[in-house]
Amino acid sequence: MDQLSSMDASFLHLETPETPMHVGSLMIFDLPEGYQGDYYEDVKEMLGKRLHLSALLNRKLAQMPFQLAEPVWIEDDDIELDYHVRTVTLRRPGTMAQLEQLVARLHASLLDRSRPLWEMYVIDGLENGQFAFYTKAHHSGVDGKAGVELAKVLYDVSPKMREVPPPRRKRATGQYQLGVTELLQAAANNAGQQYRKLAELLPTAAKALGTAATVMASQRSQKGERSLSLGLAPKTVFNDSITNQRSYSTMSLPLADIKVLGKRVGGTVNTIVMAMCSIALQRFLAERGLLPKEALIAMVPVSLRAEGDKAMNNQVSAVRVDLATDIDDLPTRFKAIHASSEAAKAVVRELKPVLGVDVPITGSPWLMTGLASLLGRSNLASRMPAAGNVLISNVPGPGQHLYMAGARMVHYFPVSIPYHGSALNITVHSYAGLLEFGLTACRRVLSQDESYEMIEHLRAALREIEALPSVEAEIVELQPAAQAKAPSATAASVTVIQTDEVPPAAANDKASRAS
């Protein structure tokens, strides 16, 4: 029995029929040459042998009486594999667009809370003979980083499937759910442990807050410079209440090219992604006469996970990044985005001990559930002040190719969560030398055709960034007039001249490039 943290449980409490709170992935596989088997049956057999390797796959929820405390995870010893692992065939011709539309529909439905909170789909019928594999798991049990760790459990690094030790035989308890006494005792014990940890953390928290305040003070801009302190975000079409209908589209780019580009123009991979989104969103809104005069702001999740921590829970916070859409000059806008992103990450690094604190709140389940229902049914999201306009997430993934049941994974696209007030979620995931984009949105706000339009804007934005001048020094050959007239001159004078001022963050590029 394992009690959910307040953050994990919040994804349960904020879930409504309009806002499913599960994250997913869409993977594309090449079957082995000459394969003649039933791939769905092979996948199901492989998963059946490995369910015990991940707690996420074999645990379910047990709710607290009267929802006075957070629920607990309990082990489910009766998993119906045919329910969780399903097969779907695309209609002819089986295009990528058909696959993306199918994923949008599958991603719109809620997971059954009486079972372990995950589903997987083996999808055939693609016109090129490939297979697709779509998975979804509730965010209460897995965040983006933990999802990558789960992938390492389920997939192999070669076509040959590795042998795993079988699960140990378990003694049947005869109980479908825990008793009231056990649940209340677990809640009390968990609350006591959390308050004790909170007390132990106070000295560290005080030090972290002081350091963060110093960092923020050092980031104050000079007179005439763009402020790094962000106010409220302007209202846009994305700051609206949403339905459960989804649109979904994907894009893949070479990761090495993006890294080289980031180095050349004075940013990181993350800066390139943010700048692409800035240009694409500005163009999309401007074409419709909906672009606000104020700069758009992105909400960007950041991981609080310590190095080597493989726990399957949520350890994440969010920062706000200036997309600088009010700046027309692209080099200036790029510098502003990079400076805002690096400044936000610097503060988070100092505040990690505070942001990760789990504080139990009595009655939070019904309080948060009521708030989520109010947001969806009152149109309050479109009237409330907005902290951000769009969710943009960049999650590092496996660097090598993965295999499942002998098939080689060629693409690994993320499928994420839009919410009331943030109808568009742009998630980027690296995989085997690729940067994989997944745009998940409310279909009422961003239709399927508009989602494809946004993809084209992102591609065009990348071309604009590629045309930016390099921040490296340029060597300019100058020949003074006096020396040009002298017959004895054997070589022209060479003077090194620096280009436009390098942004302060570029000096720290080596340290930040891994972001």
FIKOLFI-227400 format. One record per residue: x, y, z of N, C-alpha, C in turn; residue in three letters. Coordinates in steps of 0.001 Angstrom, whole numbers, plus 500000, padded with zeros to 6 digits. Layout:
! FIKOLFI-227400
XYZXYZXYZALA ...
//
This chain:
! FIKOLFI-227400
500854498804500000500000500000500000500888501244500000MET 500638502133499053501480503312498882500582504521498658ASP 500635505481499576499762506651499459500268507615498409GLN 499348508177497629499716509155496621500152510449497284LEU 501129511098496706501506512423497182500418513407496783SER 500463514599497357499473515621497016499532515970495533SER 500751516009494971500885516335493550500321515221492675MET 500666513962493005500133512845492233498607512841492266ASP 498062513011493456496606512952493619495902514106492931ALA 496576515241492787495930516389492150495510516070490719SER 496248515199490047495874514830488683494591513997488667PHE 494301513334489757493022512627489885491894513602490180LEU 492130514516491118491073515425491556490701516439490476HIS 491662516804489644491397517797488604490844517174487322LEU 490694515874487318490174515188486138488652515264486093GLU 488143515597484916486704515608484650486491514917483302THR 485249514638482902485030514038481575485605514882480439PRO 485705516214480640486259517087479600487784517135479632GLU 488367516753480753489818516897480912490457515603481415THR 490522514564480585491248513349480988492691513693481336PRO 493194513129482421494524513505482905495516512358482731MET 495541511797481530496543510780481240497497511295480166HIS 498739510814480239499745511117479226499934509872478369VAL 500421510071477157500553508933476257501729509065475326GLY 501900508045474512502952508024473491502419507306472263SER 502874507753471109502580507083469845503906506655469240LEU 504064505357469098505314504809468563505059504125467223MET 506017504230466328505943503585465023507052502534464952ILE 506692501312464491507638500196464470507796499621463062PHE 509027499225462770509327498414461585509398496953462022ASP 508596496098461398508639494675461728509917494045461190LEU 510387492956461809511583492272461286511345491784459858PRO 512406491776459081512290491326457697511803489880457643GLU 510799489633456809510245488292456658509323487860457783GLY 508906488795458629508041488440459769506692487896459288TYR 506255486771459872505009486123459462504056485890460626GLN 504389486368461827503577486076463002502429487056463203GLY 501828486959464379500758487875464793501383488854465793ASP 501634490071465340502382491001466177501611491375467444TYR 500310491514467354499516491830468543499691490751469612TYR 499618489485469206499775488396470176501185488371470745GLU 502178488673469902503558488708470402503743489814471441ASP 503159490994471175503269492108472122502569491758473434VAL 501392491199473322500633490854474528501369489801475362LYS 501962488830474687502720487802475410503918488410476117GLU 504633489295475412505801489948476016505402490784477224MET 504321491568477102503885492398478222503446491545479400LEU 502779490434479117502346489549480202503501489033481033GLY 504652488854480405505828488353481119506556489457481892LYS 506208490735481590506962491829482205506130492762483070ARG 504877492449483265504027493324484070504609493564485450LEU 505228492559486019505732492665487393506961493558487504HIS 507546493959486368508740494795486414508442496253486716LEU 507191496665486553506822498056486795505602498123487703SER 505733498883488793504600499030489712503413499697489039ALA 503684500572488072502610501277487387501610500318486756LEU 502083499183486265501240498289485482500379497358486325LEU 500683497208487590499922496233488384499414496793489713ASN 499107498082489729498511498661490925497278499471490539ARG 496352499569491472495123500325491237494843501210492447LYS 493812502016492340493494502985493384492547502412494429LEU 492736502864495645491774502636496724491471503996497334ALA 490225504449497224489840505777497703489649505787499219GLN 489949506924499829489759507100501262488278507361501570MET 487803506918502743486412507198503133486142508703503156PRO 485029509116502530484594510519502482485618511439501809PHE 486624510852501151487670511620500460488348512643501381GLN 488583512232502609489219513128503575490734513175503422LEU 491279512225502701492724512191502464492973511634501068ALA 494233511678500663494562511198499321494397509685499241GLU 494041509152498065493897507703497905495242506995497993PRO 495211505684497999496432504885498062496471503942496865VAL 497688503554496501497874502511495499497885501163496205TRP 497128500219495671497181498850496178497448497915495009ILE 498001496768495290498353495830494229497108495124493710GLU 497036494997492392495935494283491748496466492945491252ASP 495966491864491841496454490536491450495529489857490443ASP 494648490634489811493716490066488838493636490976487613ASP 494753491109486906494819491993485737494327491248484499ILE 493363491836483812492818491269482580493608491853481409GLU 494577491088480916495489491598479904494766491940478604LEU 493747491172478242493007491449477014492274492787477083ASP 491951493239478284491309494552478429492333495665478242TYR 493482495519478831494481496591478824495255496671477513HIS 495445495562476832496203495537475575495228495208474447VAL 495002496157473548493969496028472528494573496165471134ARG 493792495828470130494248495945468748493232496722467922THR 493735497555467014492891498371466142493494498320464733VAL 492632498246463715493078498269462326492577499535461650THR 493483500277461040493102501496460320492379501134459020LEU 491426501977458638490790501816457337491774502198456236ARG 491586501632455063492444501984453941492285503457453570ARG 493351504106453149494674503550452832495617503428454027PRO 495246503929455201496113503822456371497197504869456416GLY 496805506137456278497777507235456259498163507655457677THR 499213508467457752499639509015459041498558509922459606MET 497864510645458729496786511515459199495669510692459846ALA 495339509549459269494326508680459870494786508180461242GLN 496058507840461332496598507366462609496526508457463667LEU 496896509678463306496859510777464271495426511071464729GLU 494485510986463826493086511214464193492570510103465102GLN 493008508871464863492636507760465753493195507993467153LEU 494452508389467231495076508649468535494341509773469258VAL 493914510799468522493157511893469136491879511367469787ALA 491187510446469124489947509885469690490238508988470888ARG 491273508144470767491617507252471881492053508045473103LEU 492715509160472861493251509956473966492150510739474687HIS 490970510822474095489894511627474671489105510890475743ALA 489218509567475830488390508795476758489095508572478090SER 488311508565479156488850508380480505489286506936480739LEU 490256506765481613490665505435482054489734504942483160LEU 489537503644483229488675503023484234489405502983485575ASP 488886503707486571489578503814487863489423502564488731ARG 488632501619488318488532500375489076489632499392488686SER 490414499749487661491494498896487173492811499675487230ARG 493940499001487015495195499739486852495048500767485737PRO 495601501953485944495303503102485095496224503188483877LEU 496064502208482963496831502234481719496127501400480659TRP 496348501775479401495851501029478243496905501096477141GLU 496955500062476306497891500019475181497163499490473946MET 497532500031472779496876499658471525497920499326470469TYR 497818498126469900498617497750468743497787498063467502VAL 498320498917466627497546499433465498498210499000464194ILE 497450498262463369497956497858462063497141498525460965ASP 497464498213459717496753498807458591497435500020457999GLY 498633500390458500499355501516457919499785501174456490LEU 499700502147455611499942501912454194501369501492453887GLU 502322501840454748503714501471454503504108500157455165ASN 503146499458455769503421498170456376503937498237457797GLY 504132499419458328504591499559459705503447499311460684GLN 503795499115461949502819499003463022502957500226463928PHE 501850500630464522501874501710465510501491501141466868ALA 501959501794467892501679501359469263501373502608470085PHE 500141502718470554499726503869471355499506503423472794TYR 500079504164473729499899503863475148499388505101475870THR 498608504880476908498247505984477795498230505482479233LYS 498701506335480128498756506020481556498420507279482331ALA 497740507118483441497286508280484189498466509042484777HIS 498378510371484689499466511228485160499670511115486667HIS 498694510623487388498854510453488837499908509408489166SER 500211508530488215501179507474488482502484507612487733GLY 502546508574486813503762508669486010503884510066485426VAL 505076510672485550505339511929484850506207511633483637ASP 506582512665482901507320512447481667508615511682481861GLY 509388512057482889510662511394483128510452509949483561LYS 509458509708484441509179508351484874508660507511483717ALA 507983508149482760507521507434481588508670506908480760GLY 509749507692480690510944507234479987511536506029480703VAL 511542506045482039512050504908482798511181503672482567GLU 509857503874482463508954502762482179509274502159480816LEU 509585503021479850509929502530478512511146501617478566ALA 512089501936479427513285501105479546512949499722480108LYS 511866499642480873511432498356481409510747497531480331VAL 509895498169479528509063497451478565509790497110477276LEU 510766497921476875511378497757475565512791497205475694TYR 513313496710474586514659496147474538515562497044473706ASP 516872496833473822517832497636473065518378496871471868VAL 517819495691471607518203494908470442516978494108469990SER 517006493590468742515846492812468280515581491566469122PRO 516599491048469772516421489866470598515835490269471944LYS 514673489717472258514023490035473531514791489418474691MET 515091490244475680515823489745476837514904488901477722ARG 515499487957478387514751487126479329514689487848480677GLU 513522487838481288513362488471482598512936487407483601VAL 513332487554484858512924486559485861511415486584486050PRO 510781485437486199509322485400486371508921485992487719PRO 507683486461487834507239487009489124507124485918490176PRO 507319486303491409507154485351492508505672485080492745ARG 505375483858493140503986483506493413503474484295494614ARG 502270484828494468501694485653495529500552484919496210LYS 500420485174497480499325484581498254498070485418498074ARG 496988484771497731495724485480497531495221486021498859ALA 494792487287498847494278487907500065492777487762500193THR 492101487547499069490640487432499111489955488768499237GLY 490706489880499166490131491216499296490235491963497981GLN 489147492565497559489167493390496352489646494796496697TYR 489234495306497866489687496600498350490040496466499830GLN 490752497463500350491122497460501757489948497891502624LEU 490019497552503915488977497940504850489112499400505261GLY 488040499955505854488025501356506261489117501634507291VAL 489282500732508258490280500940509300491684501012508720THR 491983500114507780493307500111507160493562501402506385GLU 492541501872505682492692503084504891492926504298505777LEU 492129504449506836492275505601507723493617505581508449LEU 494054504384508842495353504271509502496477504664508547GLN 496361504234507296497366504596506298497397506103506082ALA 496220506738506052496158508187505856496814508922507013ALA 496544508487508229497127509137509404498646508981509426ALA 499115507763509128500557507520509113501250508369508039ASN 500617508447506868501210509202505772501281510692506113ASN 500197511235506705500191512648507082501273512938508118ALA 501429512024509076502462512206510087503859512234509487GLY 504108511330508551505412511287507896505674512556507089GLN 504637513052506418504810514254505603505109515478506463GLN 504393515630507574504646516774508457506036516674509090TYR 506479515470509396507813515304509952508879515704508933ARG 508699515265507686509639515644506630509638517155506416LYS 508443517754506514508331519196506333509122519938507406LEU 509024519471508657509765520105509753511270519945509564ALA 511695518760509102513115518512508898513684519363507763GLU 512805519747506839513255520474505655513338521978505861LEU 512792522492506965512721523938507159514073524644507041LEU 515144524157507671516438524856507511516904524886506049PRO 516748523749505345517142523705503936516284524642503099THR 514983524682503416514067525544502667514426527011502850ALA 514772527404504069515142528797504328516375529184503525ALA 517352528286503476518570528552502709518253528651501213LYS 517381527744500724517023527747499302516298529028498921ALA 515401529483499776514657530714499497515591531923499463LEU 516547531936500380517499533041500399518361533067499152GLY 518836531900498740519650531818497523518846532213496298THR 517590531736496225516732532072495085516476533570495013ALA 516292534201496176516075535646496198517301536385495657ALA 518496535889496010519730536492495504519832536347493993THR 519461535136493491519497534895492042518530535819491324VAL 517330535957491873516330536825491246516779538281491249MET 517433538704492342517925540082492410519001540330491364ALA 519839539314491121520912539465490131520378539506488707SER 519121539082488529518529539048487192517785540330486840GLN 517784541295487733517092542548487441517730543230486236ARG 516919543608485300517404544189484049517774545653484248SER 518700546099483413519102547497483444518016548357482792GLN 518094549643483052517112550562482487517150550493480962LYS 515984550322480361515886550233478912515926548816478385GLY 516338547841479226516368546450478808515026545781479090GLU 514776544663478427513532543921478609513545543251479980ARG 512472543412480724512406542851482072512270541337482030SER 512948540675482976512829539226483115511666538845484025LEU 511066539810484677509898539564485525508640539646484662SER 507856538588484682506688538509483809505409538807484579LEU 504543539567483948503227539811484519502243538750484057GLY 500963539069484097499945538136483622500028538011482108LEU 499596536855481608499599536625480164498372537276479533ALA 498491537732478284497306538272477606496325537149477275PRO 495071537494477129494064536491476806494127536142475317LYS 494041534851475013494017534373473633492930533314473492THR 492765532805472282491765531759472055492103530482472797VAL 493376530313473174493778529105473883493416529156475368PHE 493099530344475872492728530495477291491220530380477440ASN 490723529171477234489282528936477224488985527594477873ASP 487728527385478243487298526067478715487296525103477536SER 487571523836477804487706522871476724486686521744476851ILE 486531520987475773485710519773475777486651518569475795THR 486080517369475763486923516168475763487379515778474351ASN 486955516500473327487372516189471963488793516695471727GLN 489588515898471006490990516231470836491388516297469364ARG 492382517114469084493117517083467823494558516727468151SER 495239516124467166496603515658467438497398515631466142TYR 498634516102466190499522516054465027500957515893465500SER 501818515434464595503197515117464955504180515718463957THR 505428515796464378506516516251463515507822515710464076MET 508764515382463185510053514832463602511186515614462955SER 512212515952463758513364516709463260514661516030463720LEU 515744516185462951517037515622463384517575516390464601PRO 517821515689465690518271516335466925519660516946466771LEU 520555516267466067521923516788465918521917518143465215ALA 521061518289464209520982519564463492520493520686464408ASP 519542520353465285519004521362466202520072521766467219ILE 520872520812467686521952521132468627522987522050467984LYS 523360521733466755524338522563466046523770523962465820VAL 522508524021465432521862525316465206521826526141466486LEU 521464525502467602521424526212468878522771526792469247GLY 523836526022469046525178526506469346525546527683468455LYS 525157527605467172525536528644466222524837529967466504ARG 523562529911466915522806531154467101522747531600468559VAL 523436530891469453523549531349470835522434530890471742GLY 522034529637471607520981529113472479521164527632472720GLY 520126526997473239520110525560473479519023524932472623THR 518910523606472692517804522916472017516476523457472519VAL 516416523686473819515180524204474405514856525595473860ASN 515878526433473684515649527770473128515116527683471708THR 515675526780470909515213526604469533513739526203469526ILE 513376525258470384511977524798470455511060525949470851VAL 511456526715471867510622527821472325510483528896471245MET 511577529173470536511527530181469472510649529708468319ALA 510731528432467976509853527882466934508387528049467325MET 508070527726468575506687527857469050506251529322469049CYS 507160530215469431506844531647469446506452532130468060SER 507276531795467068507006532240465697505722531616465170ILE 505527530313465411504350529618464896503068530154465521ALA 503074530356466830501879530866467513501568532292467072LEU 502606533117466946502386534496466503501751534517465117GLN 502287533709464208501765533701462841500337533165462795ARG 500071532094463557498731531497463581497694532508464060PHE 498007533221465145497062534187465703496958535440464832LEU 498085535887464285498073537104463464497247536907462201ALA 497315535733461602496554535466460391495046535536460630GLU 494641535368461878493225535408462233492830536716462910ARG 493783537642462994493511538897463663493308538756465156GLY 493946537741465757493738537440467173495002537601468009LEU 496054538154467428497315538286468158497258539472469109LEU 497433539243470407497440540367471359498710541199471220PRO 498645542458471667499813543336471595500887542901472595LYS 500453542362473723501407541912474736502018540574474332GLU 503195540276474874503892539035474541503179537823475115ALA 503117536747474337502584535487474841503553534896475861LEU 503009534118476793503814533478477832503561531978477801ILE 504623531199477851504515529744477866504659529218479288ALA 503825528233479629503997527490480872504851526265480535MET 505987526140481213506952525093480869507198524199482088VAL 506802522930482033507099522015483142508603521813483288PRO 509060521724484526510473521440484811510537520301485809VAL 511480519407485617511612518244486492512338518612487780SER 511838518082488894512492518247490192513176516952490623LEU 513248516004489708513772514676490016515282514713490207ARG 515748514098491281517182514021491553517838513020490616ALA 519115513202490375519869512311489509519799510879490039GLU 519424509938489174519348508541489562518031508119490185GLY 517107509063490414515807508745490997514911508159489909ASP 514473506902490091513640506212489103512240505935489625LYS 511832506633490678510495506428491231509428506792490213ALA 508330505995490169507260506220489202506218507188489750MET 506655508375490132505717509379490632506025510719489983ASN 505244511726490332505417513049489741506329513904490602ASN 507385514400489991508304515325490646508545516454489647GLN 507587517337489577507601518341488520506997519641489030VAL 507487520736488511506896522039488752506775522726487385SER 506494524010487369506365524727486101506930526131486238ALA 507514526618485158508010527995485100507319528691483933VAL 507397530009483941506811530790482847507944531393482022ARG 507820531283480714508866531766479809508259532767478834VAL 508932533872478678508528534937477765508747534484476319ASP 507668534434475516507795534075474103508075535294473226LEU 508054536482473816508481537718473144507825537926471784ALA 506552537581471650505862537744470363505603539201470014THR 505881540121470945505729541541470653506983542136470015ASP 508024541316469851509270541764469219509300541240467791ILE 509372542137466829509374541740465425510746541267464956ASP 511802541877465478513152541515465069513512540145465649ASP 513713539150464786513896537778465253515158537578466094LEU 516329538118465717517495537943466595517261538490468000PRO 516602539635468099516304540215469419515301539349470167THR 514309538852469455513320537991470099513977536701470602ARG 514858536134469796515541534903470191516339535108471472PHE 517055536227471560517828536517472766516917536682473982LYS 515755537314473792514819537529474898514258536204475393ALA 513926535300474472513405533984474850514460533200475617ILE 515684533197475107516762532462475762517029533012477161HIS 517069534330477290517327534950478595516218534611479584ALA 514972534649479144513841534340480024513867532887480471SER 514162531981479534514210530557479851515322530242480840SER 516504530774480604517633530506481490517419531123482871GLU 516806532297482919516540532939484208515552532118485031ALA 514516531597484375513523530786485084514147529503485616ALA 514976528864484804515612527615485248516586527858486390LYS 517247529003486390518194529313487466517489529414488806ALA 516304530022488815515541530141490056515051528772490516VAL 514568527946489576514064526620489928515160525756490531VAL 516372525853489988517476525066490532517693525355492016ARG 517523526602492418517722526964493820516516526589494683GLU 515338526569494062514121526316494831513694524851494847LEU 514490523968494274514102522553494204513702521965495559LYS 514446522237496635514043521656497918512681522138498394PRO 512283523351498015511000523899498449509873523428497541VAL 510112523446496229509072523081495279508675521615495399LEU 509603520779495869509294519360495982508614518968497272GLY 508318519917498146507702519596499429506258519141499219VAL 505888518051499891504535517513499796503793517841501090ASP 502793518713501008502046519143502189500648518541502155VAL 500284517695503115498946517104503126497891518136503489PRO 496759518127502778495653519044503035494382518232503234ILE 493820518280504416492602517531504697491454518012503815THR 490808517053503162489659517392502335490017517882500949GLY 491315517834500569491710518339499248491021517608498096SER 490690516300498214490024515639497085488734516320496662PRO 487832516590497616486560517172497195486689518664496902TRP 487678519342497523487896520751497202488378520927495764LEU 489363520122495370489925520243494031488962519722492973MET 488227518673493299487235518153492357486163519201492073THR 485732519912493112484737520964492926485263522100492082GLY 486541522459492277487151523523491488487237523123490016LEU 487639521874489757487750521402488372486400521430487680ALA 485348521024488388484005521040487808483546522466487528SER 483863523376488447483480524781488264484165525384487042LEU 485445525077486847486185525616485708485572525187484383LEU 485134523930484316484628523408483064483209523814482743GLY 482396524075483748480968524285483513480526525746483626ARG 481427526608484052481042527999484241481699528944483238SER 482553528410482374483333529222481434484238530209482173ASN 484587529834483407485414530706484232486829530831483676LEU 487290529776482997488661529780482486488906530910481500ALA 487883531247480712488052532310479717487948533700480330SER 487489533796481570487314535093482218488398535400483243ARG 489002534361483772490033534545484795491329535069484179MET 492137535807484956493468536205484476494289534961484137PRO 495117535052483120495887533896482656497345534005483075ALA 497886532903483611499307532869483941500135532583482698ALA 499564531810481778500260531478480540499260531221479432GLY 499757531113478209498887530926477055498937529527476483ASN 500067528859476618500245527544476002501227526747476855VAL 501037525436476883501965524549477584503009524046476587LEU 504279524205476923505363523722476071506318522912476943ILE 506529521655476583507349520766477401508407520094476546SER 509609519984477078510730519336476380511284518249477290ASN 511055516981476922511430515851477771512553515059477106VAL 513707514914477760514774514089477177514388512618477197PRO 514688511914476115514325510510476006515514509630475681GLY 515252508361475337516336507414475038517166507870473841PRO 518465507720473938519339508130472855519549507061471802GLY 519224505801472132519422504712471188518070504150470739GLN 518093503380469645516861502764469170516391501688470143HIS 515080501614470312514460500604471157513702499604470289LEU 513448498445470874512733497375470174511625496844471072TYR 510542496398470447509460495777471192509018494522470454MET 509110493396471136508753492109470547509466491903469214ALA 510724492321469129511537492116467948511438493204466903GLY 510468494107467002510286495174466017511054496422466444ALA 511587497145465466512421498320465731511568499584465770ARG 511682500340466871510941501583467018511647502679466225MET 510922503294465276511522504342464450511064505737464864VAL 509917505841465533509438507128466027508800506939467400HIS 508903507998468218508414507939469603507798509305469921TYR 506551509506469494505897510804469627505155510918470966PHE 505234512070471645504482512270472891503036512670472610PRO 502146512284473516500735512694473489500418513207474891VAL 500023514468475019499962515065476348498576515594476703SER 498534516554477643497287516966478286497013518451478061ILE 495970518808477336495460520188477388494526520321478591PRO 494258521547479015493373521734480177492627523064480018TYR 491649523268480889490921524544480872491907525701481023HIS 491836526652480114492749527781480149494050527542479413GLY 494325526295479024495526525936478241495120524869477239SER 494418525308476196493795524365475265494783523698474328ALA 496037524178474293497056523601473415498272523190474234LEU 498722521957474024499920521445474686500895520997473596ASN 502078521604473578503134521229472634504234520529473428ILE 504362519222473219505373518453473941506401517927472955THR 507661518036473335508775517603472501509556516534473255VAL 509911515476472546510548514319473182511696513862472291HIS 512896513742472840514026513277472036514055511755472017SER 514451511209470871514546509748470745515490509391469605TYR 516542508654469907517428508034468920517840509013467817ALA 518282510198468228518764511169467259517682512009466619GLY 516455511910467117515339512688466580514735513559467676LEU 514118514645467256513342515489468146511889515344467699LEU 511087514667468512509726514292468141508721515255468773GLU 507907515911467955506897516859468413505526516181468445PHE 504753516487469484503359516067469552502496517232469993GLY 501551517636469157500639518742469474499286518160469850LEU 498894518316471117497622517802471606496765518992472028THR 495537519067471519494707520246471776493240519866471854ALA 492456520785472393491001520664472328490582520941470884CYS 489842520022470289489474520155468879488574521356468632ARG 487820521785469643486961522953469471487785524236469356ARG 488934524259469998489806525439469959490786525351468793VAL 491387524183468594492338523966467504491899522699466766LEU 491273522868465623490762521720464867491915520877464333SER 491583519702463797492619518838463244493350519525462089GLN 492625520186461213493268520908460108494136522052460624ASP 493675522750461661494472523838462233495707523301462940GLU 495608522096463485496772521471464103497844521197463056SER 497433520723461882498392520532460789498957521873460321TYR 498129522906460322498593524243459963499669524716460940GLU 499475524413462224500463524789463230501790524057462997MET 501705522807462575502922522056462250503687522737461123ILE 502976523177460098503634523861458984504259525183459433GLU 503584525871460350504162527107460895505446526808461675HIS 505479525684462386506685525303463118507839525008462157LEU 507539524345461056508573524059460068509113525363459463ARG 508198526275459135508616527565458579509434528357459597ALA 509048528256460881509783528953461940511217528450462040ALA 511391527140461902512742526586461961513601527139460823LEU 513023527274459643513781527841458512514198529284458798ARG 513332530036459469513682531416459814514830531460460822GLU 514794530554461791515857530518462801517173530092462154ILE 517106529175461200518317528729460504518972529877459736GLU 518166530880459371518707532025458630519306533096459535ALA 519233532906460861519804533894461781521323533937461648LEU 521927535098461897523395535187461835524031534452463007PRO 525259533996462806525987533299463855526451534295464914SER 526523533822466162527010534685467234528531534604467368VAL 529177533726466593530628533587466660531302534792465988GLU 532528535028466359533272536172465802533482535999464309ALA 533376537092463607533630537100462162534989537754461905GLU 535697537218460975536996537804460594536781538633459338ILE 537044539891459476536851540815458357538211541320457892VAL 538488541199456634539763541674456077539634543146455671GLU 540495543952456250540505545373455932541858545744455348LEU 541858546558454371543110546993453748543175548516453784GLN 543927549101454720544034550558454809544509551154453500PRO 544003552321453220544324552978451943545821553202451787ALA 546502553571452888547939553863452801548720552628452396ALA 548329551452452986549031550224452663548682549743451271GLN 547499550079450819547093549638449482547946550304448420ALA 548420551533448723549220552266447741550688551870447793LYS 551118551293448905552538550964449048552879549732448223ALA 553840549840447276554184548710446419554872547579447155PRO 555458547923448360556187546895449081555298546041449978SER 554018546389450067553126545622450944552952544223450393ALA 553191543245451255553075541845450826551799541185451310THR 551129541802452266549895541192452792549019542291453341ALA 547732542068453278546767543026453818546683542869455322ALA 546419543980456005546222543922457452544931543190457755SER 544917542429458833543737541664459241543324542126460618VAL 542079542514460748541555542963462036540378542085462427THR 540334541628463689539226540813464184538184541717464803VAL 536980541648464300535887542480464804534778541575465312ILE 534283541851466499533184541059467067531872541466466413GLN 530952540490466327529604540772465838528799541421466942THR 527491541534466748526622542113467767526893541471469118ASP 526611542190470152526897541743471512526271540382471777GLU 527074539468472312526584538136472638525715538207473879VAL 524536537577473881523687537621475071524390536986476261PRO 524138537517477471524838536998478648524718535495478788PRO 523539534937478450523337533504478636524220532682477714ALA 524687533278476605525500532510475664526829532109476279ALA 527297532915477238528556532579477895528430531303478702ALA 527216531018479126526979529811479910526416528685479052ASN 526594528800477743525962527827476845526441526413477110ASP 527737526279477425528266524938477643527569524253478796LYS 527249525029479834526597524439481002525140524164480763ALA 524495524968479895523049524846479736522629524021478541SER 523614523636477686523244523008476433522557521671476637ARG 522799521023477753522154519734477993520694519853478300ALA 520195521100478541518798521287478904517887520856477776SER 
//
